[in-house]
Amino acid sequence: MKKIAFLLKLMEDTGADFTMTFRQLSEVTLSQLQKGSFAPSLWALSDLSSHKHFRDWVQLYLQRLSRLISDSDAARQHRMQGVNPRYVLRNWMAESAIRKAEKNDFSEVALLQKTLMEPFMEQEEAERAGYASKPPSWAQQLRVSCSS
């Protein structure tokens, strides 16, 4: 099985978040990845690392990097952070902004707009709002309709 297909299968099996898995891969050193012990803020990688074949994938990934990339680990991280956003619009974020806007409080709409204008940059206000965190439990109840 190809490395990316292997990773995608692990993600499917564990329910790991697609966007944040790739972003968080860019936020850890290869040494941290090899150890497989992640800080709570790296929740997507923590979810992924629960799979019994996670370490197998890590070994394949490290082998590939050692063959293909002569850059430093910091350069790898920088390159990955430039293409893997930290923030994407999520249903729960939009719902929260909508609920406030319905009460004439547009502060979260403004924060979302500001955040999503620079989705690759870590932003203090967005971090405080939890935009890069695991979705809140209430978000599991959200249902989206595309009626016009």
DRENKE-149743 format. One record per atom (N, C-alpha, C, O): residue number from 0; residue in three letters; x, y, z. Coordinates in nm, 2 decimals, padded with zeros to 4 digits. Example, Ala and Ser with C-alpha at 12.3 -4.5 7.8 and 13.67 -1.06 7.14 Angstrom:
DRENKE-149743
   resi   resn        x        y        z
      0    ALA    01.32   -00.57    00.78
      0    ALA    01.23   -00.45    00.78
      0    ALA    01.32   -00.33    00.78
      0    ALA    01.42   -00.33    00.85
      1    SER    01.28   -00.22    00.71
      1    SER    01.37   -00.11    00.71
      1    SER    01.29    00.00    00.79
      1    SER    01.34    00.11    00.80
end
This chain:
DRENKE-149743
   resi   resn        x        y        z
      0    MET    00.09   -00.12    00.00
      0    MET    00.00    00.00    00.00
      0    MET    00.09    00.12    00.00
      0    MET    00.19    00.13    00.07
      1    LYS    00.06    00.22   -00.08
      1    LYS    00.13    00.34   -00.09
      1    LYS    00.12    00.42    00.04
      1    LYS    00.02    00.41    00.12
      2    LYS    00.22    00.50    00.07
      2    LYS    00.23    00.57    00.20
      2    LYS    00.11    00.66    00.22
      2    LYS    00.06    00.66    00.33
      3    ILE    00.07    00.73    00.12
      3    ILE   -00.04    00.83    00.14
      3    ILE   -00.17    00.75    00.16
      3    ILE   -00.26    00.78    00.24
      4    ALA   -00.19    00.64    00.09
      4    ALA   -00.31    00.56    00.10
      4    ALA   -00.31    00.49    00.24
      4    ALA   -00.41    00.48    00.31
      5    PHE   -00.19    00.46    00.29
      5    PHE   -00.18    00.40    00.42
      5    PHE   -00.22    00.50    00.53
      5    PHE   -00.30    00.47    00.62
      6    LEU   -00.17    00.62    00.51
      6    LEU   -00.20    00.73    00.61
      6    LEU   -00.35    00.76    00.60
      6    LEU   -00.42    00.77    00.71
      7    LEU   -00.41    00.77    00.48
      7    LEU   -00.55    00.80    00.47
      7    LEU   -00.64    00.69    00.53
      7    LEU   -00.74    00.72    00.59
      8    LYS   -00.59    00.57    00.52
      8    LYS   -00.66    00.45    00.59
      8    LYS   -00.66    00.47    00.74
      8    LYS   -00.76    00.44    00.81
      9    LEU   -00.54    00.50    00.79
      9    LEU   -00.53    00.52    00.94
      9    LEU   -00.62    00.63    00.98
      9    LEU   -00.68    00.63    01.09
     10    MET   -00.62    00.74    00.90
     10    MET   -00.71    00.85    00.94
     10    MET   -00.86    00.81    00.93
     10    MET   -00.93    00.85    01.02
     11    GLU   -00.89    00.74    00.83
     11    GLU   -01.03    00.69    00.83
     11    GLU   -01.07    00.60    00.95
     11    GLU   -01.17    00.62    01.01
     12    ASP   -00.98    00.51    00.98
     12    ASP   -01.00    00.42    01.09
     12    ASP   -01.01    00.49    01.22
     12    ASP   -01.09    00.45    01.31
     13    THR   -00.94    00.59    01.24
     13    THR   -00.93    00.66    01.37
     13    THR   -01.03    00.78    01.38
     13    THR   -01.05    00.84    01.49
     14    GLY   -01.08    00.82    01.26
     14    GLY   -01.16    00.95    01.26
     14    GLY   -01.08    01.07    01.28
     14    GLY   -01.13    01.18    01.31
     15    ALA   -00.95    01.06    01.25
     15    ALA   -00.86    01.18    01.26
     15    ALA   -00.90    01.29    01.16
     15    ALA   -00.94    01.26    01.05
     16    ASP   -00.89    01.41    01.21
     16    ASP   -00.93    01.52    01.13
     16    ASP   -00.83    01.54    01.01
     16    ASP   -00.71    01.55    01.04
     17    PHE   -00.88    01.55    00.89
     17    PHE   -00.79    01.56    00.77
     17    PHE   -00.70    01.68    00.77
     17    PHE   -00.58    01.67    00.77
     18    THR   -00.76    01.80    00.78
     18    THR   -00.69    01.92    00.78
     18    THR   -00.59    01.93    00.89
     18    THR   -00.47    01.97    00.87
     19    MET   -00.63    01.91    01.01
     19    MET   -00.54    01.92    01.13
     19    MET   -00.44    01.81    01.14
     19    MET   -00.33    01.84    01.19
     20    THR   -00.46    01.70    01.08
     20    THR   -00.36    01.59    01.08
     20    THR   -00.24    01.64    01.00
     20    THR   -00.12    01.64    01.05
     21    PHE   -00.26    01.70    00.88
     21    PHE   -00.15    01.74    00.80
     21    PHE   -00.09    01.87    00.86
     21    PHE    00.03    01.88    00.86
     22    ARG   -00.17    01.96    00.92
     22    ARG   -00.11    02.08    00.98
     22    ARG   -00.03    02.04    01.10
     22    ARG    00.08    02.09    01.11
     23    GLN   -00.08    01.95    01.18
     23    GLN    00.00    01.91    01.30
     23    GLN    00.12    01.83    01.26
     23    GLN    00.22    01.83    01.34
     24    LEU    00.12    01.76    01.15
     24    LEU    00.25    01.69    01.10
     24    LEU    00.35    01.80    01.08
     24    LEU    00.47    01.77    01.09
     25    SER    00.31    01.92    01.04
     25    SER    00.41    02.02    01.01
     25    SER    00.45    02.09    01.14
     25    SER    00.55    02.17    01.14
     26    GLU    00.38    02.07    01.25
     26    GLU    00.41    02.14    01.38
     26    GLU    00.50    02.05    01.47
     26    GLU    00.54    02.10    01.58
     27    VAL    00.53    01.93    01.43
     27    VAL    00.61    01.84    01.52
     27    VAL    00.75    01.82    01.45
     27    VAL    00.76    01.82    01.32
     28    THR    00.85    01.80    01.53
     28    THR    00.98    01.76    01.47
     28    THR    00.97    01.61    01.44
     28    THR    00.88    01.54    01.48
     29    LEU    01.06    01.57    01.35
     29    LEU    01.06    01.42    01.32
     29    LEU    01.09    01.34    01.44
     29    LEU    01.04    01.23    01.45
     30    SER    01.17    01.39    01.53
     30    SER    01.20    01.32    01.66
     30    SER    01.07    01.30    01.74
     30    SER    01.05    01.19    01.79
     31    GLN    00.99    01.41    01.75
     31    GLN    00.86    01.40    01.82
     31    GLN    00.77    01.30    01.76
     31    GLN    00.70    01.22    01.82
     32    LEU    00.77    01.30    01.62
     32    LEU    00.68    01.21    01.55
     32    LEU    00.72    01.07    01.58
     32    LEU    00.64    00.98    01.60
     33    GLN    00.85    01.04    01.58
     33    GLN    00.90    00.91    01.60
     33    GLN    00.87    00.86    01.74
     33    GLN    00.84    00.74    01.76
     34    LYS    00.87    00.95    01.84
     34    LYS    00.84    00.91    01.98
     34    LYS    00.69    00.88    01.99
     34    LYS    00.65    00.79    02.07
     35    GLY    00.61    00.95    01.91
     35    GLY    00.46    00.92    01.91
     35    GLY    00.39    00.97    02.03
     35    GLY    00.27    00.93    02.05
     36    SER    00.45    01.06    02.11
     36    SER    00.38    01.11    02.23
     36    SER    00.36    01.26    02.20
     36    SER    00.45    01.34    02.18
     37    PHE    00.23    01.30    02.20
     37    PHE    00.20    01.43    02.15
     37    PHE    00.13    01.51    02.26
     37    PHE    00.05    01.46    02.34
     38    ALA    00.15    01.64    02.26
     38    ALA    00.09    01.74    02.35
     38    ALA   -00.06    01.74    02.32
     38    ALA   -00.10    01.71    02.21
     39    PRO   -00.15    01.77    02.42
     39    PRO   -00.29    01.77    02.40
     39    PRO   -00.33    01.87    02.29
     39    PRO   -00.43    01.84    02.22
     40    SER   -00.26    01.97    02.26
     40    SER   -00.29    02.06    02.15
     40    SER   -00.28    01.99    02.01
     40    SER   -00.33    02.04    01.92
     41    LEU   -00.20    01.88    02.01
     41    LEU   -00.19    01.81    01.88
     41    LEU   -00.29    01.69    01.88
     41    LEU   -00.25    01.58    01.86
     42    TRP   -00.41    01.73    01.90
     42    TRP   -00.52    01.63    01.91
     42    TRP   -00.54    01.54    01.79
     42    TRP   -00.58    01.43    01.81
     43    ALA   -00.52    01.60    01.67
     43    ALA   -00.54    01.51    01.55
     43    ALA   -00.44    01.40    01.54
     43    ALA   -00.47    01.29    01.51
     44    LEU   -00.31    01.44    01.57
     44    LEU   -00.21    01.34    01.58
     44    LEU   -00.23    01.24    01.69
     44    LEU   -00.20    01.12    01.67
     45    SER   -00.27    01.29    01.80
     45    SER   -00.30    01.20    01.91
     45    SER   -00.41    01.10    01.87
     45    SER   -00.40    00.98    01.90
     46    ASP   -00.51    01.14    01.80
     46    ASP   -00.62    01.05    01.75
     46    ASP   -00.55    00.95    01.66
     46    ASP   -00.58    00.83    01.67
     47    LEU   -00.47    01.00    01.57
     47    LEU   -00.41    00.91    01.47
     47    LEU   -00.32    00.81    01.53
     47    LEU   -00.31    00.69    01.49
     48    SER   -00.24    00.85    01.63
     48    SER   -00.14    00.77    01.69
     48    SER   -00.20    00.65    01.77
     48    SER   -00.13    00.56    01.82
     49    SER   -00.33    00.66    01.79
     49    SER   -00.40    00.55    01.86
     49    SER   -00.41    00.42    01.77
     49    SER   -00.45    00.31    01.82
     50    HIS   -00.39    00.44    01.65
     50    HIS   -00.40    00.32    01.56
     50    HIS   -00.28    00.23    01.57
     50    HIS   -00.17    00.27    01.59
     51    LYS   -00.31    00.10    01.57
     51    LYS   -00.21    00.00    01.59
     51    LYS   -00.10    00.01    01.49
     51    LYS    00.01   -00.04    01.51
     52    HIS   -00.13    00.06    01.37
     52    HIS   -00.03    00.07    01.26
     52    HIS    00.04    00.21    01.25
     52    HIS    00.11    00.23    01.15
     53    PHE    00.01    00.30    01.34
     53    PHE    00.06    00.43    01.33
     53    PHE    00.22    00.43    01.32
     53    PHE    00.28    00.49    01.24
     54    ARG    00.28    00.36    01.41
     54    ARG    00.43    00.35    01.41
     54    ARG    00.48    00.29    01.28
     54    ARG    00.59    00.33    01.23
     55    ASP    00.41    00.20    01.22
     55    ASP    00.45    00.15    01.09
     55    ASP    00.45    00.26    00.98
     55    ASP    00.55    00.27    00.91
     56    TRP    00.35    00.34    00.98
     56    TRP    00.34    00.45    00.89
     56    TRP    00.45    00.55    00.92
     56    TRP    00.52    00.60    00.82
     57    VAL    00.48    00.58    01.04
     57    VAL    00.58    00.68    01.08
     57    VAL    00.72    00.63    01.02
     57    VAL    00.79    00.71    00.97
     58    GLN    00.75    00.50    01.04
     58    GLN    00.87    00.45    00.99
     58    GLN    00.88    00.47    00.83
     58    GLN    00.99    00.50    00.78
     59    LEU    00.77    00.44    00.76
     59    LEU    00.77    00.45    00.62
     59    LEU    00.79    00.60    00.58
     59    LEU    00.87    00.63    00.49
     60    TYR    00.73    00.69    00.65
     60    TYR    00.73    00.83    00.63
     60    TYR    00.88    00.88    00.65
     60    TYR    00.93    00.96    00.57
     61    LEU    00.94    00.84    00.76
     61    LEU    01.07    00.88    00.79
     61    LEU    01.17    00.83    00.69
     61    LEU    01.26    00.90    00.65
     62    GLN    01.15    00.71    00.64
     62    GLN    01.24    00.65    00.54
     62    GLN    01.23    00.73    00.41
     62    GLN    01.33    00.76    00.34
     63    ARG    01.11    00.77    00.37
     63    ARG    01.09    00.84    00.25
     63    ARG    01.15    00.98    00.26
     63    ARG    01.22    01.03    00.17
     64    LEU    01.13    01.05    00.37
     64    LEU    01.19    01.18    00.39
     64    LEU    01.34    01.17    00.38
     64    LEU    01.41    01.26    00.33
     65    SER    01.40    01.07    00.44
     65    SER    01.55    01.06    00.44
     65    SER    01.60    01.04    00.30
     65    SER    01.72    01.08    00.27
     66    ARG    01.52    00.97    00.21
     66    ARG    01.57    00.95    00.08
     66    ARG    01.55    01.07   -00.01
     66    ARG    01.62    01.09   -00.11
     67    LEU    01.44    01.15    00.01
     67    LEU    01.40    01.25   -00.08
     67    LEU    01.44    01.39   -00.05
     67    LEU    01.45    01.48   -00.13
     68    ILE    01.45    01.42    00.08
     68    ILE    01.46    01.56    00.12
     68    ILE    01.60    01.57    00.19
     68    ILE    01.63    01.51    00.29
     69    SER    01.67    01.67    00.14
     69    SER    01.80    01.70    00.21
     69    SER    01.79    01.82    00.30
     69    SER    01.89    01.86    00.36
     70    ASP    01.67    01.88    00.30
     70    ASP    01.65    02.00    00.39
     70    ASP    01.65    01.96    00.54
     70    ASP    01.65    01.84    00.57
     71    SER    01.66    02.06    00.62
     71    SER    01.65    02.04    00.76
     71    SER    01.51    02.02    00.80
     71    SER    01.42    02.04    00.72
     72    ASP    01.49    01.97    00.92
     72    ASP    01.36    01.94    00.97
     72    ASP    01.28    02.07    00.98
     72    ASP    01.16    02.08    00.95
     73    ALA    01.35    02.18    01.02
     73    ALA    01.28    02.31    01.02
     73    ALA    01.23    02.36    00.88
     73    ALA    01.12    02.41    00.87
     74    ALA    01.31    02.33    00.78
     74    ALA    01.27    02.36    00.64
     74    ALA    01.14    02.28    00.60
     74    ALA    01.05    02.33    00.54
     75    ARG    01.14    02.15    00.64
     75    ARG    01.03    02.07    00.61
     75    ARG    00.90    02.12    00.68
     75    ARG    00.80    02.13    00.62
     76    GLN    00.92    02.16    00.81
     76    GLN    00.80    02.22    00.88
     76    GLN    00.75    02.34    00.81
     76    GLN    00.63    02.36    00.80
     77    HIS    00.84    02.43    00.78
     77    HIS    00.81    02.56    00.72
     77    HIS    00.73    02.54    00.58
     77    HIS    00.63    02.60    00.56
     78    ARG    00.79    02.45    00.50
     78    ARG    00.73    02.42    00.37
     78    ARG    00.59    02.36    00.39
     78    ARG    00.49    02.40    00.32
     79    MET    00.57    02.27    00.49
     79    MET    00.44    02.21    00.51
     79    MET    00.34    02.31    00.57
     79    MET    00.22    02.31    00.54
     80    GLN    00.39    02.40    00.65
     80    GLN    00.30    02.50    00.71
     80    GLN    00.25    02.60    00.61
     80    GLN    00.15    02.67    00.63
     81    GLY    00.32    02.61    00.50
     81    GLY    00.28    02.70    00.39
     81    GLY    00.17    02.65    00.30
     81    GLY    00.11    02.72    00.23
     82    VAL    00.14    02.52    00.32
     82    VAL    00.04    02.46    00.23
     82    VAL   -00.07    02.39    00.31
     82    VAL   -00.17    02.35    00.26
     83    ASN   -00.05    02.38    00.44
     83    ASN   -00.15    02.32    00.53
     83    ASN   -00.21    02.42    00.63
     83    ASN   -00.14    02.46    00.72
     84    PRO   -00.33    02.47    00.61
     84    PRO   -00.38    02.58    00.69
     84    PRO   -00.40    02.53    00.83
     84    PRO   -00.44    02.42    00.86
     85    ARG   -00.39    02.63    00.92
     85    ARG   -00.42    02.60    01.07
     85    ARG   -00.57    02.62    01.09
     85    ARG   -00.63    02.56    01.18
     86    TYR   -00.63    02.70    01.01
     86    TYR   -00.77    02.74    01.03
     86    TYR   -00.85    02.71    00.90
     86    TYR   -00.81    02.76    00.79
     87    VAL   -00.96    02.65    00.91
     87    VAL   -01.06    02.63    00.80
     87    VAL   -01.19    02.66    00.86
     87    VAL   -01.22    02.63    00.98
     88    LEU   -01.28    02.71    00.78
     88    LEU   -01.42    02.73    00.83
     88    LEU   -01.49    02.60    00.86
     88    LEU   -01.50    02.51    00.77
     89    ARG   -01.53    02.58    00.98
     89    ARG   -01.60    02.46    01.02
     89    ARG   -01.74    02.50    01.06
     89    ARG   -01.77    02.61    01.09
     90    ASN   -01.83    02.40    01.04
     90    ASN   -01.97    02.42    01.07
     90    ASN   -02.00    02.48    01.21
     90    ASN   -02.08    02.58    01.22
     91    TRP   -01.93    02.43    01.31
     91    TRP   -01.95    02.48    01.44
     91    TRP   -01.90    02.63    01.46
     91    TRP   -01.96    02.70    01.54
     92    MET   -01.80    02.67    01.39
     92    MET   -01.75    02.80    01.39
     92    MET   -01.86    02.90    01.33
     92    MET   -01.89    03.00    01.38
     93    ALA   -01.91    02.86    01.21
     93    ALA   -02.01    02.94    01.14
     93    ALA   -02.14    02.94    01.23
     93    ALA   -02.20    03.05    01.24
     94    GLU   -02.18    02.83    01.29
     94    GLU   -02.30    02.83    01.37
     94    GLU   -02.28    02.92    01.49
     94    GLU   -02.38    02.99    01.52
     95    SER   -02.17    02.92    01.55
     95    SER   -02.15    03.01    01.67
     95    SER   -02.15    03.16    01.62
     95    SER   -02.21    03.24    01.69
     96    ALA   -02.10    03.19    01.51
     96    ALA   -02.10    03.33    01.46
     96    ALA   -02.24    03.37    01.42
     96    ALA   -02.29    03.48    01.45
     97    ILE   -02.32    03.27    01.36
     97    ILE   -02.46    03.30    01.32
     97    ILE   -02.54    03.33    01.45
     97    ILE   -02.62    03.42    01.45
     98    ARG   -02.53    03.25    01.55
     98    ARG   -02.60    03.26    01.67
     98    ARG   -02.58    03.40    01.73
     98    ARG   -02.67    03.47    01.78
     99    LYS   -02.45    03.44    01.73
     99    LYS   -02.42    03.58    01.79
     99    LYS   -02.48    03.69    01.70
     99    LYS   -02.53    03.79    01.75
    100    ALA   -02.46    03.67    01.57
    100    ALA   -02.51    03.77    01.47
    100    ALA   -02.66    03.79    01.48
    100    ALA   -02.71    03.90    01.46
    101    GLU   -02.73    03.68    01.51
    101    GLU   -02.88    03.69    01.52
    101    GLU   -02.92    03.77    01.64
    101    GLU   -03.03    03.82    01.65
    102    LYS   -02.82    03.80    01.73
    102    LYS   -02.84    03.88    01.85
    102    LYS   -02.77    04.02    01.83
    102    LYS   -02.74    04.09    01.93
    103    ASN   -02.74    04.05    01.71
    103    ASN   -02.67    04.17    01.67
    103    ASN   -02.53    04.18    01.72
    103    ASN   -02.48    04.30    01.75
    104    ASP   -02.47    04.07    01.75
    104    ASP   -02.33    04.07    01.79
    104    ASP   -02.25    04.01    01.68
    104    ASP   -02.25    03.89    01.66
    105    PHE   -02.18    04.10    01.60
    105    PHE   -02.11    04.05    01.48
    105    PHE   -01.96    04.03    01.51
    105    PHE   -01.88    04.02    01.42
    106    SER   -01.92    04.03    01.64
    106    SER   -01.78    04.01    01.67
    106    SER   -01.72    03.88    01.62
    106    SER   -01.60    03.88    01.58
    107    GLU   -01.79    03.78    01.63
    107    GLU   -01.74    03.65    01.59
    107    GLU   -01.73    03.64    01.43
    107    GLU   -01.64    03.58    01.38
    108    VAL   -01.83    03.70    01.37
    108    VAL   -01.82    03.71    01.22
    108    VAL   -01.69    03.79    01.18
    108    VAL   -01.62    03.74    01.09
    109    ALA   -01.66    03.89    01.25
    109    ALA   -01.54    03.97    01.22
    109    ALA   -01.42    03.89    01.25
    109    ALA   -01.32    03.89    01.17
    110    LEU   -01.42    03.82    01.36
    110    LEU   -01.30    03.73    01.40
    110    LEU   -01.28    03.62    01.29
    110    LEU   -01.17    03.59    01.25
    111    LEU   -01.39    03.56    01.25
    111    LEU   -01.38    03.46    01.15
    111    LEU   -01.32    03.51    01.02
    111    LEU   -01.23    03.46    00.96
    112    GLN   -01.37    03.63    00.98
    112    GLN   -01.32    03.69    00.86
    112    GLN   -01.17    03.72    00.87
    112    GLN   -01.10    03.69    00.78
    113    LYS   -01.13    03.78    00.98
    113    LYS   -00.99    03.81    01.00
    113    LYS   -00.91    03.68    01.00
    113    LYS   -00.80    03.68    00.94
    114    THR   -00.95    03.58    01.07
    114    THR   -00.88    03.46    01.08
    114    THR   -00.86    03.39    00.95
    114    THR   -00.75    03.35    00.91
    115    LEU   -00.97    03.38    00.87
    115    LEU   -00.97    03.31    00.74
    115    LEU   -00.90    03.39    00.63
    115    LEU   -00.87    03.33    00.52
    116    MET   -00.86    03.51    00.66
    116    MET   -00.78    03.59    00.56
    116    MET   -00.64    03.54    00.56
    116    MET   -00.57    03.56    00.46
    117    GLU   -00.59    03.49    00.67
    117    GLU   -00.46    03.44    00.69
    117    GLU   -00.46    03.30    00.76
    117    GLU   -00.42    03.29    00.87
    118    PRO   -00.51    03.20    00.69
    118    PRO   -00.54    03.07    00.76
    118    PRO   -00.41    02.99    00.79
    118    PRO   -00.42    02.90    00.87
    119    PHE   -00.30    03.03    00.74
    119    PHE   -00.17    02.96    00.76
    119    PHE   -00.10    03.01    00.88
    119    PHE    00.00    02.95    00.93
    120    MET   -00.13    03.13    00.92
    120    MET   -00.06    03.20    01.03
    120    MET   -00.13    03.17    01.17
    120    MET   -00.26    03.18    01.18
    121    GLU   -00.06    03.13    01.27
    121    GLU   -00.12    03.12    01.40
    121    GLU   -00.16    03.26    01.45
    121    GLU   -00.08    03.35    01.45
    122    GLN   -00.28    03.27    01.50
    122    GLN   -00.34    03.39    01.54
    122    GLN   -00.39    03.38    01.69
    122    GLN   -00.47    03.29    01.72
    123    GLU   -00.34    03.47    01.77
    123    GLU   -00.38    03.47    01.91
    123    GLU   -00.53    03.46    01.94
    123    GLU   -00.58    03.38    02.02
    124    GLU   -00.60    03.55    01.87
    124    GLU   -00.75    03.56    01.90
    124    GLU   -00.82    03.43    01.85
    124    GLU   -00.91    03.38    01.92
    125    ALA   -00.77    03.38    01.74
    125    ALA   -00.83    03.25    01.69
    125    ALA   -00.80    03.13    01.78
    125    ALA   -00.88    03.04    01.80
    126    GLU   -00.68    03.14    01.84
    126    GLU   -00.64    03.03    01.93
    126    GLU   -00.73    03.04    02.05
    126    GLU   -00.78    02.94    02.10
    127    ARG   -00.75    03.16    02.10
    127    ARG   -00.84    03.18    02.22
    127    ARG   -00.98    03.13    02.19
    127    ARG   -01.05    03.08    02.28
    128    ALA   -01.03    03.15    02.07
    128    ALA   -01.16    03.11    02.03
    128    ALA   -01.17    02.96    02.00
    128    ALA   -01.28    02.90    01.99
    129    GLY   -01.05    02.89    02.00
    129    GLY   -01.05    02.75    01.98
    129    GLY   -01.06    02.70    01.84
    129    GLY   -01.10    02.59    01.81
    130    TYR   -01.03    02.79    01.75
    130    TYR   -01.05    02.76    01.60
    130    TYR   -00.96    02.65    01.55
    130    TYR   -00.99    02.59    01.45
    131    ALA   -00.85    02.62    01.62
    131    ALA   -00.76    02.51    01.58
    131    ALA   -00.77    02.39    01.68
    131    ALA   -00.70    02.30    01.67
    132    SER   -00.87    02.40    01.77
    132    SER   -00.89    02.30    01.87
    132    SER   -00.99    02.19    01.82
    132    SER   -01.05    02.21    01.71
    133    LYS   -00.99    02.08    01.89
    133    LYS   -01.09    01.98    01.86
    133    LYS   -01.23    02.04    01.87
    133    LYS   -01.26    02.12    01.96
    134    PRO   -01.32    02.01    01.77
    134    PRO   -01.45    02.07    01.78
    134    PRO   -01.52    02.04    01.91
    134    PRO   -01.50    01.94    01.97
    135    PRO   -01.60    02.14    01.96
    135    PRO   -01.67    02.12    02.09
    135    PRO   -01.77    02.01    02.07
    135    PRO   -01.82    01.98    01.96
    136    SER   -01.81    01.94    02.18
    136    SER   -01.90    01.83    02.18
    136    SER   -02.04    01.87    02.12
    136    SER   -02.10    01.79    02.05
    137    TRP   -02.08    01.99    02.14
    137    TRP   -02.21    02.03    02.09
    137    TRP   -02.21    02.03    01.94
    137    TRP   -02.32    02.03    01.88
    138    ALA   -02.10    02.04    01.88
    138    ALA   -02.09    02.05    01.73
    138    ALA   -02.13    01.92    01.66
    138    ALA   -02.17    01.92    01.55
    139    GLN   -02.12    01.81    01.74
    139    GLN   -02.16    01.68    01.68
    139    GLN   -02.31    01.68    01.64
    139    GLN   -02.35    01.60    01.56
    140    GLN   -02.39    01.76    01.71
    140    GLN   -02.53    01.77    01.68
    140    GLN   -02.57    01.85    01.56
    140    GLN   -02.69    01.85    01.52
    141    LEU   -02.48    01.93    01.51
    141    LEU   -02.51    02.02    01.40
    141    LEU   -02.54    01.94    01.27
    141    LEU   -02.48    01.84    01.24
    142    ARG   -02.64    01.99    01.20
    142    ARG   -02.68    01.93    01.07
    142    ARG   -02.69    02.05    00.98
    142    ARG   -02.74    02.16    01.01
    143    VAL   -02.63    02.03    00.86
    143    VAL   -02.63    02.14    00.76
    143    VAL   -02.73    02.12    00.65
    143    VAL   -02.74    02.00    00.60
    144    SER   -02.79    02.22    00.61
    144    SER   -02.89    02.21    00.50
    144    SER   -02.84    02.31    00.39
    144    SER   -02.79    02.41    00.42
    145    CYS   -02.86    02.26    00.27
    145    CYS   -02.82    02.35    00.15
    145    CYS   -02.94    02.40    00.08
    145    CYS   -02.94    02.41   -00.04
    146    SER   -03.05    02.42    00.15
    146    SER   -03.17    02.47    00.08
    146    SER   -03.15    02.62    00.05
    146    SER   -03.08    02.69    00.11
    147    SER   -03.22    02.66   -00.06
    147    SER   -03.20    02.80   -00.10
    147    SER   -03.33    02.88   -00.09
    147    SER   -03.34    03.00   -00.12
end
